[in-house]
Amino acid sequence: MAHPMSAFGAVHTILSLVPLVAGLVAFKRHGKIDPATSIGKVYWIGMAASVVTAFGLSSTGGFNPGHALGLLTLVVMAVATLVTRVAFLGRAAAYLQVVLMSFSFLLLMVPGTNETLSRLPAGHPIGNGPDSAPVQMALAGVFVLFVIGTIYQLVQLRRHAVRQA
């Protein structure tokens, strides 16, 4: 997989850094990625741009699992954004939104981790695709961070709700 990156691939990579940075900033500022905040909107727009540009990339020449992951990401983010408007969910909507937005960040990290480890360092990449052991171990670590981060956010949300009551 260690092939040179096209100009379009470079643009996609740069655009993909927007939701990565915005998600981390949102987590630091607000303890979660909230699509109603300004940084949450930057995250949303950056993620949409990343996904849309990913559709123009394909090593197989057609629809591939990466494209499906992109569509899933957009659906997850749309549901996360709209879930707080579903009245019958009550307080559960805020928890569901946290889980879904965190999941969207995980979905960003999966191809990002694979591509990074399959391309860097240049000339002698750490991994060689999603089936290589280094990539799988890194993805396992990313998943563990996702679980820990999501639990942390849910606990913080619960503590905040208890203080409000």
C-alpha positions in Angstrom: 0.0 0.0 0.0 3.0 2.3 0.1 2.2 4.1 -3.1 2.6 7.9 -3.6 -0.2 10.2 -2.6 -2.0 12.1 -5.4 -2.7 15.8 -5.1 -6.3 15.0 -4.5 -5.2 12.5 -1.8 -3.2 15.3 -0.1 -6.1 17.7 -0.2 -8.3 14.9 1.4 -5.6 14.3 4.1 -5.5 18.0 4.9 -9.3 18.2 5.1 -9.3 15.1 7.3 -7.1 16.9 9.9 -9.9 19.5 10.4 -12.3 17.1 12.2 -9.4 15.5 14.0 -8.2 18.8 15.5 -11.8 20.1 16.0 -12.8 16.9 17.8 -9.9 17.1 20.2 -10.5 20.8 20.8 -14.2 20.2 21.4 -13.3 17.4 23.9 -10.9 19.6 25.7 -13.2 22.7 25.8 -16.6 21.0 26.3 -15.8 17.4 27.4 -17.6 16.2 24.2 -18.2 16.9 20.6 -21.4 18.9 20.6 -22.7 19.7 17.1 -24.5 22.8 18.5 -21.3 24.5 19.4 -19.1 26.5 17.0 -16.2 23.9 17.3 -18.8 21.1 16.8 -19.9 22.8 13.6 -16.3 23.0 12.4 -16.0 19.3 13.3 -19.2 18.5 11.3 -18.2 20.5 8.2 -14.6 19.1 8.3 -15.9 15.6 8.6 -18.3 16.1 5.7 -15.5 17.5 3.6 -13.3 14.6 4.5 -16.0 12.0 3.6 -16.9 13.7 0.4 -13.3 13.9 -0.8 -12.8 10.3 0.2 -15.4 9.3 -2.3 -13.0 10.6 -5.0 -10.3 8.2 -3.8 -10.3 4.5 -4.7 -7.5 2.1 -5.2 -10.1 -0.4 -6.6 -11.7 2.0 -9.0 -15.2 1.7 -7.5 -17.2 1.7 -4.3 -15.1 0.1 -1.5 -15.3 -0.4 2.3 -13.8 3.1 2.9 -16.7 4.6 1.0 -19.2 2.6 3.1 -17.4 3.8 6.2 -17.8 7.4 5.0 -21.5 7.0 4.4 -21.9 5.3 7.9 -20.0 8.3 9.4 -22.4 10.8 7.8 -25.5 8.8 9.0 -24.1 8.5 12.5 -23.4 12.3 12.7 -26.8 13.2 11.3 -28.5 11.0 13.8 -26.3 12.4 16.6 -27.2 15.9 15.6 -31.0 15.2 15.4 -31.3 12.9 18.4 -31.7 15.8 20.9 -34.9 16.8 19.0 -36.6 13.5 19.7 -38.8 14.3 22.6 -39.6 10.7 23.8 -35.9 10.1 24.4 -35.8 12.7 27.2 -32.5 12.9 29.0 -31.3 9.7 27.2 -30.9 11.8 24.0 -27.9 13.7 25.4 -26.2 10.4 26.3 -26.9 8.9 22.9 -25.5 12.1 21.2 -22.3 11.7 23.1 -21.9 8.1 22.1 -22.7 8.7 18.5 -20.4 11.7 18.1 -17.6 9.8 19.8 -18.3 6.9 17.4 -18.0 9.3 14.5 -14.6 10.3 15.8 -13.7 6.6 16.0 -14.8 6.2 12.4 -12.5 9.0 11.4 -9.6 7.3 13.2 -10.0 3.9 11.6 -9.0 4.9 8.0 -6.7 7.6 9.3 -4.7 5.1 11.4 -4.6 2.6 8.6 -3.4 5.1 6.0 -0.9 6.8 8.3 0.7 3.6 9.3 0.7 2.2 5.8 2.5 5.3 4.4 4.8 6.5 7.2 7.7 6.7 7.5 8.0 7.2 3.8 9.9 4.4 2.1 9.5 2.0 5.0 6.0 2.2 6.4 5.1 0.7 9.8 2.2 -1.3 8.4 1.0 -2.5 5.0 -2.7 -2.2 5.1 -5.6 -3.0 7.5 -4.6 -6.7 7.8 -1.0 -6.0 9.0 -0.3 -6.6 12.7 1.0 -3.1 13.5 -2.2 -1.5 12.0 -4.4 -3.9 13.8 -2.7 -3.3 17.1 -2.9 0.5 16.6 -6.6 0.1 15.8 -7.1 -1.9 18.9 -5.5 0.9 20.9 -7.7 3.5 19.2 -10.8 1.4 20.1 -9.7 1.2 23.7 -9.3 5.0 23.8 -12.7 5.3 22.2 -14.3 3.1 25.0 -12.4 4.9 27.8 -13.2 8.4 26.3 -16.9 7.6 25.8 -17.3 6.2 29.3 -15.5 9.3 30.7 -17.9 11.6 28.7 -21.0 9.7 29.9 -19.8 9.8 33.5 -19.2 13.6 33.2 -22.6 14.1 31.6 -24.2 12.2 34.4 -22.3 14.2 37.1 -23.4 17.4 35.4 -27.0 16.2 35.3 -27.0 15.3 39.0 -25.6 18.7 39.9 -28.4 20.4 37.9 -31.1 18.4 39.6 
